[in-house]
Amino acid sequence: MSSAHKKVIVRRFTSETLPGYLPLSGFVRNRSIDLLDLSGRVIPLGLNDIKYVCYVREFNLNDTANPERLTRRTFLAKPRTEGLWLRLTFRSGDLLEGLAPIDITLTDDLIHDAGIQLTPPDVRSNTQRIFVPRTSITELQLLAVITSPSRRKPLPASSVPSLQEDLFTNLIPPNTRPN
């Protein structure tokens, strides 16, 4: 686990937002998180109260309605980046789409049934990554599996014709050549 803490804004179901710091992974313990707030205090938050956690570039504390600046919640077209294109429905009824990684990091928090990490639809916005607790999701849809274009795989060495056998046949006298 990385000891570095990143800037986050925690959105609760009460529409309250809490700015603070969390590590990128391994921060869920006993169905809660310990948010390090801006004054240096640790605030325990239960996963049942959290709608999502946004990893942000800036806190934007002057914007009380949308400090995470998560303006686009769905993709305008098929994403170009690799990943699982997911659509989540929250307990409050609103939707969020994102890309989940197609590697072992997908299972990091799912092992403990804690939640899922997503890349938001607009990566140029203030929000770089989103953690959604399992308890805030009522429906999860897999829209597509986005992969890179397939490349032609090299043929195995056994199926490639070898020129090595015929390379020195002219140097061996004809009556001593193997058949």
Secondary structure, DSSP 8 states (H G I E B T S, - for coil): -----EEEEEEETTS-EEEEEE-SSS-EETTEEEEEETTS-EEEEEGGGEEEEEEES---TT-SS-TT-----S-SS---SSEEEEEEEETTS-EEEEEE-SSGGGGTTTTTT-EEEEB-S-TTSSEEEEEEEGGGEEEEEEEEEE----------GGGS--SHHHHSTTTS-GGG---
